[in-house]
Amino acid sequence: MKNFKYFFQFLGVLILLLFLKILGKTYSLKISGKIFSFVGPLFRSKKICEENLIRAFPKIDHNEREKIISDMWFNYGTIFAEYLFMKNFRFSRNDKENIIIENQEELETIKNNKEPVIFLSGHFNNFELMAMHIEKSGIDLTTIYRPLNNIFLNPLMERIRKKYICKKQIKKGISGTKELVRNFKGGSSIALMIDQRVSQGIKVNFFNEKAYTTTIPAQFVKKYNAKVVPIYIQKTKNNKFKLTIFKSVKFNDEDSIESITTYLNKVLEKMIIQNPSQWIWTHNRWK
């Protein structure tokens, strides 16, 4: 029964994608954003978004929360439509047409040193472009992804990600973590999203409330003396993006798994505070 449901979802998504492709990039982003703005709040995730925002920003009022959620769904819609144009992003001869890069020098240093690092970020707007740009900059990169539940849609998404975003894609899980270690030891940097709830992690502060957080970055720091490079993307005017590469962070031997993980959550918080509507609040982060 579930497969029938997934198949009809698959057909619906294909029809929508075809419609958006015909419209072209400019109009498809607007239409997709409006569709998601209308449909998104109808799902159970609306309650999760509201509860998350109350935890993170207890001082803002109901109207401001509603505005953030509405803008988030619109951004969600534009991300969906942008998958149609990943080829344009990937093979653009002039990245400045789409993305303004801040501190590209950091990526050049990492590439020239040929020493793998841990790139860290969250699900911002449009998060896929971060790994794409790192790989385009000539850095050997491996990313972890969570397969879609829909067995018909997932192969399509995997194809897009491997062809245009990052060639080395590893499925989330125990076997994936082992492969991640092998790639890192072989000289490949890794890119991780640390903003989702995990079942295997530790509880540390995230916006002053305890939340299960992955310890994978901290484990790499402790075991391999790895440097951490935070990276942040935000959408600016005219559907362009600004990608900020932060300076590499080197931790000390006395730093613990918990202190490193707490520090990284603080870095993530600062990114979210910059523009709350461009973070995806639908994750049940504090469950």
Short mmCIF file of the C-alpha atoms (twelve columns), coordinates in Angstrom:
data_MODEL
# 
_entry.id   MODEL 
# 
loop_
_atom_site.group_PDB 
_atom_site.id 
_atom_site.type_symbol 
_atom_site.label_atom_id 
_atom_site.label_alt_id 
_atom_site.label_comp_id 
_atom_site.label_asym_id 
_atom_site.label_seq_id 
_atom_site.Cartn_x 
_atom_site.Cartn_y 
_atom_site.Cartn_z 
_atom_site.pdbx_PDB_model_num 
ATOM 1   C CA . MET A 1   0.000  0.000  0.000   1 
ATOM 2   C CA . LYS A 2   2.836  2.334  0.897   1 
ATOM 3   C CA . ASN A 3   4.463  1.749  -2.507  1 
ATOM 4   C CA . PHE A 4   1.242  2.815  -4.262  1 
ATOM 5   C CA . LYS A 5   1.290  6.009  -2.220  1 
ATOM 6   C CA . TYR A 6   4.945  6.635  -3.096  1 
ATOM 7   C CA . PHE A 7   4.281  5.955  -6.779  1 
ATOM 8   C CA . PHE A 8   1.480  8.530  -6.978  1 
ATOM 9   C CA . GLN A 9   3.656  11.008 -5.082  1 
ATOM 10  C CA . PHE A 10  6.362  10.315 -7.648  1 
ATOM 11  C CA . LEU A 11  3.979  11.002 -10.536 1 
ATOM 12  C CA . GLY A 12  2.784  14.204 -8.896  1 
ATOM 13  C CA . VAL A 13  6.336  15.448 -8.403  1 
ATOM 14  C CA . LEU A 14  7.288  14.609 -11.987 1 
ATOM 15  C CA . ILE A 15  4.281  16.510 -13.353 1 
ATOM 16  C CA . LEU A 16  5.118  19.514 -11.165 1 
ATOM 17  C CA . LEU A 17  8.791  19.407 -12.204 1 
ATOM 18  C CA . LEU A 18  7.836  19.253 -15.871 1 
ATOM 19  C CA . PHE A 19  5.509  22.226 -15.442 1 
ATOM 20  C CA . LEU A 20  8.219  24.222 -13.644 1 
ATOM 21  C CA . LYS A 21  10.832 23.316 -16.259 1 
ATOM 22  C CA . ILE A 22  8.599  24.713 -18.990 1 
ATOM 23  C CA . LEU A 23  8.190  27.963 -17.065 1 
ATOM 24  C CA . GLY A 24  11.959 28.558 -16.885 1 
ATOM 25  C CA . LYS A 25  14.057 29.412 -13.845 1 
ATOM 26  C CA . THR A 26  12.706 32.858 -12.922 1 
ATOM 27  C CA . TYR A 27  9.013  31.976 -12.985 1 
ATOM 28  C CA . SER A 28  9.469  28.433 -11.659 1 
ATOM 29  C CA . LEU A 29  11.119 29.717 -8.474  1 
ATOM 30  C CA . LYS A 30  8.241  32.119 -7.831  1 
ATOM 31  C CA . ILE A 31  5.507  29.583 -8.573  1 
ATOM 32  C CA . SER A 32  7.176  26.767 -6.623  1 
ATOM 33  C CA . GLY A 33  7.724  29.098 -3.675  1 
ATOM 34  C CA . LYS A 34  4.053  30.070 -3.624  1 
ATOM 35  C CA . ILE A 35  2.929  26.429 -3.904  1 
ATOM 36  C CA . PHE A 36  5.069  25.413 -0.943  1 
ATOM 37  C CA . SER A 37  3.904  28.470 1.030   1 
ATOM 38  C CA . PHE A 38  0.316  27.311 0.582   1 
ATOM 39  C CA . VAL A 39  0.748  23.548 1.000   1 
ATOM 40  C CA . GLY A 40  3.516  23.440 3.632   1 
ATOM 41  C CA . PRO A 41  1.507  24.787 6.601   1 
ATOM 42  C CA . LEU A 42  -1.149 22.107 6.021   1 
ATOM 43  C CA . PHE A 43  1.201  19.394 7.282   1 
ATOM 44  C CA . ARG A 44  2.002  18.382 10.867  1 
ATOM 45  C CA . SER A 45  5.413  20.010 10.528  1 
ATOM 46  C CA . LYS A 46  3.757  23.427 11.064  1 
ATOM 47  C CA . LYS A 47  3.414  22.593 14.756  1 
ATOM 48  C CA . ILE A 48  7.040  21.444 14.887  1 
ATOM 49  C CA . CYS A 49  8.169  24.718 13.282  1 
ATOM 50  C CA . GLU A 50  6.242  26.788 15.814  1 
ATOM 51  C CA . GLU A 51  7.582  24.799 18.776  1 
ATOM 52  C CA . ASN A 52  11.144 25.052 17.466  1 
ATOM 53  C CA . LEU A 53  10.885 28.804 16.997  1 
ATOM 54  C CA . ILE A 54  9.501  29.276 20.508  1 
ATOM 55  C CA . ARG A 55  12.494 27.355 21.864  1 
ATOM 56  C CA . ALA A 56  15.044 29.223 19.768  1 
ATOM 57  C CA . PHE A 57  13.489 32.711 19.911  1 
ATOM 58  C CA . PRO A 58  11.197 32.865 22.943  1 
ATOM 59  C CA . LYS A 59  10.936 36.662 22.783  1 
ATOM 60  C CA . ILE A 60  9.457  37.017 19.306  1 
ATOM 61  C CA . ASP A 61  5.677  37.237 18.982  1 
ATOM 62  C CA . HIS A 62  3.222  35.016 17.095  1 
ATOM 63  C CA . ASN A 63  3.101  37.230 13.992  1 
ATOM 64  C CA . GLU A 64  6.869  37.204 13.613  1 
ATOM 65  C CA . ARG A 65  6.950  33.429 13.974  1 
ATOM 66  C CA . GLU A 66  4.277  33.114 11.281  1 
ATOM 67  C CA . LYS A 67  6.309  35.374 8.985   1 
ATOM 68  C CA . ILE A 68  9.462  33.282 9.473   1 
ATOM 69  C CA . ILE A 69  7.563  30.041 8.798   1 
ATOM 70  C CA . SER A 70  5.888  31.472 5.688   1 
ATOM 71  C CA . ASP A 71  9.206  32.711 4.301   1 
ATOM 72  C CA . MET A 72  10.813 29.359 5.137   1 
ATOM 73  C CA . TRP A 73  8.208  27.474 3.092   1 
ATOM 74  C CA . PHE A 74  8.696  29.867 0.180   1 
ATOM 75  C CA . ASN A 75  12.447 29.255 0.349   1 
ATOM 76  C CA . TYR A 76  11.792 25.520 0.566   1 
ATOM 77  C CA . GLY A 77  9.833  25.824 -2.679  1 
ATOM 78  C CA . THR A 78  12.625 27.653 -4.458  1 
ATOM 79  C CA . ILE A 79  15.129 24.967 -3.380  1 
ATOM 80  C CA . PHE A 80  12.807 22.335 -4.871  1 
ATOM 81  C CA . ALA A 81  12.644 24.182 -8.199  1 
ATOM 82  C CA . GLU A 82  16.395 24.816 -8.251  1 
ATOM 83  C CA . TYR A 83  17.081 21.086 -8.525  1 
ATOM 84  C CA . LEU A 84  15.897 21.469 -12.119 1 
ATOM 85  C CA . PHE A 85  18.706 23.906 -12.799 1 
ATOM 86  C CA . MET A 86  21.610 22.266 -10.941 1 
ATOM 87  C CA . LYS A 87  23.314 21.697 -14.276 1 
ATOM 88  C CA . ASN A 88  23.323 25.476 -14.822 1 
ATOM 89  C CA . PHE A 89  24.889 26.042 -11.399 1 
ATOM 90  C CA . ARG A 90  27.455 23.281 -11.895 1 
ATOM 91  C CA . PHE A 91  28.672 24.295 -15.322 1 
ATOM 92  C CA . SER A 92  28.362 28.059 -15.084 1 
ATOM 93  C CA . ARG A 93  31.577 29.587 -16.418 1 
ATOM 94  C CA . ASN A 94  31.169 32.575 -14.164 1 
ATOM 95  C CA . ASP A 95  30.079 31.612 -10.638 1 
ATOM 96  C CA . LYS A 96  29.517 35.275 -9.779  1 
ATOM 97  C CA . GLU A 97  26.413 35.164 -11.955 1 
ATOM 98  C CA . ASN A 98  24.826 32.963 -9.281  1 
ATOM 99  C CA . ILE A 99  27.002 32.952 -6.148  1 
ATOM 100 C CA . ILE A 100 29.168 35.532 -4.395  1 
ATOM 101 C CA . ILE A 101 32.002 33.771 -2.560  1 
ATOM 102 C CA . GLU A 102 33.450 35.219 0.623   1 
ATOM 103 C CA . ASN A 103 36.941 33.958 1.580   1 
ATOM 104 C CA . GLN A 104 37.620 31.722 -1.413  1 
ATOM 105 C CA . GLU A 105 41.244 31.942 -0.289  1 
ATOM 106 C CA . GLU A 106 40.495 29.452 2.493   1 
ATOM 107 C CA . LEU A 107 39.434 26.836 -0.063  1 
ATOM 108 C CA . GLU A 108 42.527 27.507 -2.157  1 
ATOM 109 C CA . THR A 109 44.736 26.962 0.906   1 
ATOM 110 C CA . ILE A 110 42.974 23.675 1.723   1 
ATOM 111 C CA . LYS A 111 43.362 22.505 -1.870  1 
ATOM 112 C CA . ASN A 112 47.050 23.387 -2.027  1 
ATOM 113 C CA . ASN A 113 47.847 21.817 1.359   1 
ATOM 114 C CA . LYS A 114 46.132 18.574 0.299   1 
ATOM 115 C CA . GLU A 115 45.153 17.993 3.920   1 
ATOM 116 C CA . PRO A 116 41.538 16.834 4.405   1 
ATOM 117 C CA . VAL A 117 39.276 18.962 6.594   1 
ATOM 118 C CA . ILE A 118 35.729 18.742 7.973   1 
ATOM 119 C CA . PHE A 119 33.313 21.208 6.356   1 
ATOM 120 C CA . LEU A 120 30.302 21.874 8.589   1 
ATOM 121 C CA . SER A 121 26.979 23.580 7.990   1 
ATOM 122 C CA . GLY A 122 23.209 23.138 8.178   1 
ATOM 123 C CA . HIS A 123 20.194 23.033 5.884   1 
ATOM 124 C CA . PHE A 124 20.184 26.617 4.724   1 
ATOM 125 C CA . ASN A 125 19.018 28.092 1.422   1 
ATOM 126 C CA . ASN A 126 20.291 26.463 -0.897  1 
ATOM 127 C CA . PHE A 127 22.412 24.001 1.066   1 
ATOM 128 C CA . GLU A 128 23.254 21.776 -1.932  1 
ATOM 129 C CA . LEU A 129 25.326 24.549 -3.521  1 
ATOM 130 C CA . MET A 130 27.869 24.474 -0.699  1 
ATOM 131 C CA . ALA A 131 29.200 20.991 -1.487  1 
ATOM 132 C CA . MET A 132 28.957 21.766 -5.198  1 
ATOM 133 C CA . HIS A 133 31.189 24.825 -4.884  1 
ATOM 134 C CA . ILE A 134 33.739 23.068 -2.672  1 
ATOM 135 C CA . GLU A 135 34.122 20.288 -5.234  1 
ATOM 136 C CA . LYS A 136 34.223 22.788 -8.122  1 
ATOM 137 C CA . SER A 137 37.097 24.495 -6.311  1 
ATOM 138 C CA . GLY A 138 39.201 21.380 -6.834  1 
ATOM 139 C CA . ILE A 139 38.871 19.833 -3.374  1 
ATOM 140 C CA . ASP A 140 38.365 16.076 -3.085  1 
ATOM 141 C CA . LEU A 141 35.074 15.930 -1.156  1 
ATOM 142 C CA . THR A 142 32.768 13.311 0.340   1 
ATOM 143 C CA . THR A 143 29.273 14.048 1.636   1 
ATOM 144 C CA . ILE A 144 26.708 12.090 3.627   1 
ATOM 145 C CA . TYR A 145 23.054 12.111 2.603   1 
ATOM 146 C CA . ARG A 146 19.846 10.604 3.924   1 
ATOM 147 C CA . PRO A 147 17.970 8.690  1.199   1 
ATOM 148 C CA . LEU A 148 14.386 9.791  0.571   1 
ATOM 149 C CA . ASN A 149 11.701 7.497  1.946   1 
ATOM 150 C CA . ASN A 150 10.045 7.456  -1.470  1 
ATOM 151 C CA . ILE A 151 11.702 4.578  -3.348  1 
ATOM 152 C CA . PHE A 152 10.694 6.038  -6.712  1 
ATOM 153 C CA . LEU A 153 11.910 9.584  -6.082  1 
ATOM 154 C CA . ASN A 154 15.160 8.632  -4.360  1 
ATOM 155 C CA . PRO A 155 16.989 7.337  -7.494  1 
ATOM 156 C CA . LEU A 156 16.182 10.606 -9.253  1 
ATOM 157 C CA . MET A 157 17.565 12.630 -6.348  1 
ATOM 158 C CA . GLU A 158 20.675 10.453 -6.088  1 
ATOM 159 C CA . ARG A 159 21.354 10.922 -9.790  1 
ATOM 160 C CA . ILE A 160 21.116 14.719 -9.514  1 
ATOM 161 C CA . ARG A 161 23.347 14.819 -6.446  1 
ATOM 162 C CA . LYS A 162 26.074 12.551 -7.834  1 
ATOM 163 C CA . LYS A 163 26.078 14.132 -11.289 1 
ATOM 164 C CA . TYR A 164 25.915 17.829 -10.399 1 
ATOM 165 C CA . ILE A 165 26.496 18.371 -6.670  1 
ATOM 166 C CA . CYS A 166 29.169 15.996 -5.328  1 
ATOM 167 C CA . LYS A 167 30.339 12.744 -6.896  1 
ATOM 168 C CA . LYS A 168 31.182 11.023 -3.609  1 
ATOM 169 C CA . GLN A 169 27.808 10.601 -1.899  1 
ATOM 170 C CA . ILE A 170 27.558 8.237  1.088   1 
ATOM 171 C CA . LYS A 171 24.294 7.002  2.567   1 
ATOM 172 C CA . LYS A 172 23.735 7.896  6.210   1 
ATOM 173 C CA . GLY A 173 24.228 4.978  8.602   1 
ATOM 174 C CA . ILE A 174 26.856 2.836  10.313  1 
ATOM 175 C CA . SER A 175 28.274 1.472  7.044   1 
ATOM 176 C CA . GLY A 176 28.281 5.006  5.652   1 
ATOM 177 C CA . THR A 177 30.294 6.277  8.620   1 
ATOM 178 C CA . LYS A 178 32.890 3.554  8.046   1 
ATOM 179 C CA . GLU A 179 33.157 4.546  4.397   1 
ATOM 180 C CA . LEU A 180 33.456 8.179  5.451   1 
ATOM 181 C CA . VAL A 181 36.453 7.293  7.628   1 
ATOM 182 C CA . ARG A 182 38.087 5.383  4.758   1 
ATOM 183 C CA . ASN A 183 37.658 8.331  2.418   1 
ATOM 184 C CA . PHE A 184 39.011 10.807 4.975   1 
ATOM 185 C CA . LYS A 185 42.060 8.635  5.662   1 
ATOM 186 C CA . GLY A 186 42.516 8.460  1.886   1 
ATOM 187 C CA . GLY A 187 42.746 12.265 1.669   1 
ATOM 188 C CA . SER A 188 39.131 13.282 0.999   1 
ATOM 189 C CA . SER A 189 37.632 16.177 2.936   1 
ATOM 190 C CA . ILE A 190 34.101 15.608 4.204   1 
ATOM 191 C CA . ALA A 191 31.037 17.834 4.358   1 
ATOM 192 C CA . LEU A 192 28.524 17.290 7.159   1 
ATOM 193 C CA . MET A 193 25.186 18.822 8.101   1 
ATOM 194 C CA . ILE A 194 25.052 18.966 11.893  1 
ATOM 195 C CA . ASP A 195 21.618 20.520 12.371  1 
ATOM 196 C CA . GLN A 196 19.395 17.426 12.327  1 
ATOM 197 C CA . ARG A 197 18.360 15.309 15.304  1 
ATOM 198 C CA . VAL A 198 20.279 12.056 15.601  1 
ATOM 199 C CA . SER A 199 19.621 8.838  17.500  1 
ATOM 200 C CA . GLN A 200 23.324 8.260  18.168  1 
ATOM 201 C CA . GLY A 201 24.914 11.335 19.659  1 
ATOM 202 C CA . ILE A 202 25.071 13.333 22.869  1 
ATOM 203 C CA . LYS A 203 22.804 15.945 24.379  1 
ATOM 204 C CA . VAL A 204 24.384 19.396 24.328  1 
ATOM 205 C CA . ASN A 205 23.004 22.920 24.335  1 
ATOM 206 C CA . PHE A 206 21.361 24.197 21.183  1 
ATOM 207 C CA . PHE A 207 19.703 27.582 21.730  1 
ATOM 208 C CA . ASN A 208 20.024 26.945 25.491  1 
ATOM 209 C CA . GLU A 209 18.120 23.646 25.405  1 
ATOM 210 C CA . LYS A 210 19.633 20.184 25.360  1 
ATOM 211 C CA . ALA A 211 19.383 18.490 21.950  1 
ATOM 212 C CA . TYR A 212 20.848 15.264 20.626  1 
ATOM 213 C CA . THR A 213 23.729 16.227 18.343  1 
ATOM 214 C CA . THR A 214 26.074 14.189 16.176  1 
ATOM 215 C CA . THR A 215 29.580 13.706 17.560  1 
ATOM 216 C CA . ILE A 216 31.107 12.620 14.236  1 
ATOM 217 C CA . PRO A 217 32.967 15.944 13.687  1 
ATOM 218 C CA . ALA A 218 34.350 15.897 17.239  1 
ATOM 219 C CA . GLN A 219 35.461 12.276 16.848  1 
ATOM 220 C CA . PHE A 220 37.375 13.162 13.667  1 
ATOM 221 C CA . VAL A 221 38.976 16.100 15.488  1 
ATOM 222 C CA . LYS A 222 40.099 13.920 18.403  1 
ATOM 223 C CA . LYS A 223 41.239 10.901 16.377  1 
ATOM 224 C CA . TYR A 224 42.780 12.549 13.314  1 
ATOM 225 C CA . ASN A 225 43.568 16.051 14.598  1 
ATOM 226 C CA . ALA A 226 41.268 17.348 11.855  1 
ATOM 227 C CA . LYS A 227 40.562 21.002 11.243  1 
ATOM 228 C CA . VAL A 228 36.948 22.177 11.028  1 
ATOM 229 C CA . VAL A 229 35.768 24.691 8.436   1 
ATOM 230 C CA . PRO A 230 32.275 26.165 8.995   1 
ATOM 231 C CA . ILE A 231 30.485 27.185 5.809   1 
ATOM 232 C CA . TYR A 232 27.286 29.203 5.398   1 
ATOM 233 C CA . ILE A 233 25.043 30.050 2.453   1 
ATOM 234 C CA . GLN A 234 22.199 32.524 2.181   1 
ATOM 235 C CA . LYS A 235 19.977 33.705 -0.626  1 
ATOM 236 C CA . THR A 236 20.280 37.389 -1.517  1 
ATOM 237 C CA . LYS A 237 18.372 39.556 -3.975  1 
ATOM 238 C CA . ASN A 238 17.389 38.357 -7.442  1 
ATOM 239 C CA . ASN A 239 17.735 34.669 -6.482  1 
ATOM 240 C CA . LYS A 240 21.482 34.929 -6.073  1 
ATOM 241 C CA . PHE A 241 23.493 33.468 -3.208  1 
ATOM 242 C CA . LYS A 242 26.290 34.462 -0.879  1 
ATOM 243 C CA . LEU A 243 28.567 31.660 0.268   1 
ATOM 244 C CA . THR A 244 30.781 32.367 3.284   1 
ATOM 245 C CA . ILE A 245 33.795 30.167 3.983   1 
ATOM 246 C CA . PHE A 246 34.972 30.621 7.572   1 
ATOM 247 C CA . LYS A 247 38.559 30.219 8.706   1 
ATOM 248 C CA . SER A 248 39.699 26.744 9.690   1 
ATOM 249 C CA . VAL A 249 39.237 25.975 13.378  1 
ATOM 250 C CA . LYS A 250 42.010 24.033 15.139  1 
ATOM 251 C CA . PHE A 251 41.077 22.498 18.486  1 
ATOM 252 C CA . ASN A 252 43.416 21.711 21.372  1 
ATOM 253 C CA . ASP A 253 44.236 18.273 22.755  1 
ATOM 254 C CA . GLU A 254 42.406 19.073 26.002  1 
ATOM 255 C CA . ASP A 255 39.134 19.828 24.196  1 
ATOM 256 C CA . SER A 256 36.620 17.049 24.824  1 
ATOM 257 C CA . ILE A 257 34.028 15.510 22.499  1 
ATOM 258 C CA . GLU A 258 31.330 17.395 24.414  1 
ATOM 259 C CA . SER A 259 33.079 20.784 24.365  1 
ATOM 260 C CA . ILE A 260 33.830 20.524 20.636  1 
ATOM 261 C CA . THR A 261 30.238 19.518 19.852  1 
ATOM 262 C CA . THR A 262 28.892 22.362 21.997  1 
ATOM 263 C CA . TYR A 263 31.164 24.844 20.230  1 
ATOM 264 C CA . LEU A 264 29.974 23.679 16.806  1 
ATOM 265 C CA . ASN A 265 26.339 24.041 17.873  1 
ATOM 266 C CA . LYS A 266 27.125 27.636 18.848  1 
ATOM 267 C CA . VAL A 267 28.575 28.249 15.389  1 
ATOM 268 C CA . LEU A 268 25.394 26.844 13.860  1 
ATOM 269 C CA . GLU A 269 23.230 29.035 16.098  1 
ATOM 270 C CA . LYS A 270 25.000 32.172 14.863  1 
ATOM 271 C CA . MET A 271 24.338 31.135 11.256  1 
ATOM 272 C CA . ILE A 272 20.634 30.588 11.963  1 
ATOM 273 C CA . ILE A 273 20.287 33.919 13.785  1 
ATOM 274 C CA . GLN A 274 21.616 35.777 10.724  1 
ATOM 275 C CA . ASN A 275 18.487 34.883 8.767   1 
ATOM 276 C CA . PRO A 276 16.047 32.532 10.576  1 
ATOM 277 C CA . SER A 277 13.698 32.156 7.600   1 
ATOM 278 C CA . GLN A 278 16.473 30.548 5.547   1 
ATOM 279 C CA . TRP A 279 16.918 27.623 7.941   1 
ATOM 280 C CA . ILE A 280 14.597 24.623 7.652   1 
ATOM 281 C CA . TRP A 281 12.611 24.551 10.913  1 
ATOM 282 C CA . THR A 282 10.707 21.355 10.089  1 
ATOM 283 C CA . HIS A 283 13.336 19.117 11.746  1 
ATOM 284 C CA . ASN A 284 12.162 17.818 15.116  1 
ATOM 285 C CA . ARG A 285 15.425 19.046 16.598  1 
ATOM 286 C CA . TRP A 286 14.689 18.921 20.338  1 
ATOM 287 C CA . LYS A 287 12.669 15.674 20.459  1 
# 
